[in-house]
């Protein structure tokens, strides 16, 4: 059977306004019931019969990022960034449900003490550091920033000198790689918290896709290692410890899953951080294998926003939009396609589904 490329109607239960409701969550049982009727009404086949594997990757579309009530809302410059992105993601899934073979959602997953949280650090007066600041190796050497001694027992068997060497090495590795300096974020996506869950309107759409098409609702968990950041779903930022032992590993199986798909579509949060890092790592693997593979990657530019930090005066204390824009240009120059969720799949360049 051929993969279905026609655009489908939005299901009757869908409400666009739910994209802005932090407390909204779908009823999975009712979705399953609705899926059978909708599948028959629209003559949709199960995904196992697809001749073209179109894989949608949704990066960190979680409540802490997607709502003003979240601890790290990705507002973009408009202030509505991730809220509108979630709505467009859901509508993209519904309209193209017959063509999407797989939908994978990544889940940024953290604990109370991690190297990118203020709780991990204290200053020279033993006071916790604050969010939205950088930590450098030089600051550690001067004692202006150092690991919280309370962690040593459970984190490294009480060996605080080892921990001090490790965080110096970590910052040095980040700076050597030239990606960025260690940046402290407010606690977000803590496992077990409401903020860790997917935005309800996106969860609803991915579950409906799963029930209609008989395909698993895939998820990739990332970010639990206390000693390294993990912006990218493909790999943590630093893979080794200062003593040469492994600290973490690349997600080689998921990289293989994406590279063996016929096409990969990517959206999510944030365009300036986790989305950018994930695409960077995917592109690095593509370049190592076959640069032409970049042409099967499609980036939903209207389904991702950049991190901005308001200054309380109508401006921004930090605005990562330029970094996001520069990354998108770089990805396009490498052969990836920049598309909008509202563009019909039939108009996408190099996409030969039918």
N, C-alpha and C positions, 0 to 999 in steps of 0.2 A: 504494500500500500504506500501511496505517496504521503509525505508529510503535508498537513493542511496549512496553507498559507493565507487563506482568506481571513479578514478581520472579523471577530466575533462580537456580539453585543455584550454590554456589561450585564452581569446577572442581576436579577431583581432585588436581591438582598443587599447589594452594595450601596453604601452611602459615602460619598466623597467627604462629607464633613467629619467622618470618623478619623480621618487622617490627622485631625487636630485634637483628638480626644485622648489624653494620656491614659485614662482608665478603661478605654475600650478594648474588649477582647472577644474573639469569635467563639461560637458554640460549635465545637468540632463535630459533635453528633449530628446537628442540624445541617452542617455543611456537607457531610457525607450523604445525607438523604437528598439534599438539593442537587448534588453532583450527578446522581443517576438520571434524574429528570432532565437536567441541563445537557448532559452528554447525548441523550437520545434526541432531544429537540434540535440540537445543532449538528448531529451526525458526526460526532468526534470519536476517533479511534483511540485505542490504548497506545501509550508511548512505545511499547515494545515493538510495534509495527513500523515505527518511523524509519524512513530510509536516510534521513538526515538528522544527525544528533546536534541539536541547538541547545547549548548549555547556558543558562542564566546564572551568573554569580552575583549575589547580593551581599555586599560587605558591611557588616556591623550596623544593620538597620535596627538598632536597639533603642529602647525608650530613653536612656540617658543621653543619647545623641540626637534623638528625633523630636523632642518636645521641650518647650521652655521650662517645664517642670523638672527636666532632667538635669543632672549635675554637670553635664558638659554639652549643652545644646549647640548643635551646629547650625547657627542662624544664617550664615552667609552675610553678605552686605545688606540684603533685603530685610533681614529679620525673620523671614518666613522659610528660609532655606530648606531644612530637612522636613518640615511639615509638608510643604508642597512636593518635595521629592518623593515622599512616601506615597502620596496620592497618585503621582504619575507612575511610580513603580507598580502599584496595585493595578492601575488601569492598563498598563502595558501587559501585565500578565494575563488579565482577562481577555483583552483584545486578541492576543497572540497565543492563547492557551493551546490551540490545536497544533502550533508549530514548535512550542517549547517542549523539548524532550525532558530535560533535567533542570531543576531549580535548586541551587545550593545557597544556603544562608550561612555566613560566618558569624560567630559569636565571640566578641571580645569578652574575656572571662578573667576577672581579677579577684584578689584577696586583699585584706586590710593593709598588709605591708609588702610593697613592691618598690623596686628601685626608682620608679617614676612617680611615686606618691610622696607627699610631704612627710607622712608618718615614718618613712624609712630613714629620714635624715634629722639631725640636730645641728645647731650652730655652735660657736665657741662657748656660748653660755648654756648649753644643753637645752635650748628652746627649739621646738619643731620649726622646720623651714615652712615657707608658704608656697602655695601653688602659683603657677604662671611665672616661673623663674627658671633660669638655667643653673646647672651645677657643672663645674669644670674640674679637671684634675688639679689645676692650680689652686682652686678654692679648697680642695680636700687637703692638699699639702700644707696650706696655711692654717688649717683647722677651722676655716669659715664654714665648712660643710663636712660632716662626717656621719657614718652610719650610726643609727640609733643603737646604743649598746644593749638595750633591752632585747634586741633580736638575736644576739649572738648565740644564746643557748640553743634555741630551736633551729636556727638557720645554718650554723656551722660548728655545732658542738662546743660552743663557748670560745672558739678560737678567734678572738677579735682582731689580732694582727693579720690573720689570713683574710678576714672580711675587708679590712682596710686596704690590703694589697689588691683584693679583687675589684673593689669599686674604683680605685685609681686606674687599674688596668682597663676596666670597662669604659671609663670616660676617655681614656687614651685611644682605645680602639675605635670608638665613635668618631673622635676628632680625626684620627688617622684616615678613616674611610671617607671623610669629607662629606658625610650625609648631613649631620647636624650635631648640635651640642645637646647633652642630656637635658631634657625639659621636664619640669614637674607639673603634673596635672592634678586637679582635685580628684578625690576618690570617685570612680565611675565603673559601671558594669560589674559591680561586686556580685559574685556568685550567691544566689539566694535572694537578691534584692529585686524590687520591681523594675529598677532601671536596667537590669540585665536582659529582660525579656524583649523580644522583637516588638516593634510597633504593631499594634493590633490590626491595622488595616493591611499591613504587609503579611503578617501571620495568616490572616484570613485568606488572602489571595494565594499564598504558597500552599496552604492546606487544600484549598479548593482545586488547584492544579493537580495536586497529588491524588485526590479522590477521583477527579474526572478522568485522569489519564492513567491511573493505575501505577503510578511511579512513586517511589519513596520520597519523603520530604527530607532531603539531605541537609546535613549541617556539619560545619567544620569549626571546632572549638580552638581558640588560640589565646595566649596571653597569661598563662598561669605561673610561669617561672618567675620567682621573686627577684632574680638577679639579672634579668634582661628585658628590654622592651620587645614587643612583638607586633609592631604596626602591621606588617605584612602577614597574610595567611600562609604565605609560602615558606617563611622562615623567620626565626627570631633575629634581632639585630646583631647580636654577638653570639658566636657558636662555641667559643672556647673559654676556659678559665685561665687565670694568670699562671697557673702551674702546668699548663699544657693539657690538662684533662678536658674532656668534652663538657660543655655547659648545656647545650641544647642541640637540636638537629633540624635539618630542612624537612619540609613536608613533601617529600619526593613522590609519594603516592598520589597526592592531590594534584601536583604539577603534571603528572602523567595523565590523570583523568582529564584535565583541561586540554592538554596538548593533543590528545587523541580524539577530542570532540571535533565535529565538522566546523563548528563556529562557536565562539564564546562571546557572550554579551555581559557587560559589567556595569553595575551601578552601586550606589550606597554611600556610606559616610566614613571618613570625610575625604573630599577630593584632595585636600592638602596633606593628608596624613596616611590613614590606613588604605584608602583606595589607591593613592599615588604609590605607596610602598609596595602594595601587592602587584600592581601593574608593572612597576619597575622590575620586580623579581621575575615575573612571568616573561617580560621582555628579555631579561638577561638569559633566561633559559632558551628562549626562542632564538636569540642571536647565536648561542652556542650550538644549537642544533641545525637550524635552517631559517635564515632571516625572512624568507618568504612566508613563513607561518604567521607573521604579524598581521597579514592581510585577512586572517580569519577571526580577528579580535575586533569587537565593536564596543565603543564606550558611550554610554547614555549620558550625554553632557547635561541634560536637564533633569537627571536623577541623582545628582551629587552636588554637594556644596562645600565651601571651604570654611575652616575654623576662623571665627572672629571673636575677639574679646572686647566687649564694650568698655569704654573708659568712664561711663557715667555722665559724660558731658556732650553726648551726641556723636562722639567719634569712637575710635577704636584704640585700645591699649595695645592690641596685637591684631594684625590682619594678614592671614596667610593666603589670600586670594591670588596675589601675583605668583606665588609658588605653585598653586594649583593650575593656573593658566599656562605657566611655562612648561609644566609637566605634560599637560594635554597636547601642547604644540610639539613637544619632543616625541610623544607617543605617535602622533599623526605623521611626523617626519619619518618615523621608523616603519610606517606602513599600516598602523592600526587606523581604524575608521572612527571618526567622530560623528555620532548620529543623535537624533532626538527620539524620545519614546513615542512621539506622535507620528513619526515618519513611517509609512507602511513598509513592512518587511520587503515587499516586492521592489521598493525603490532603493534598498540598501546596496551599495556597490559590492561586487564580488560575492554576494550571497545568492547561491543557486540551490534553493530548497526544492522547488517543484520539479 
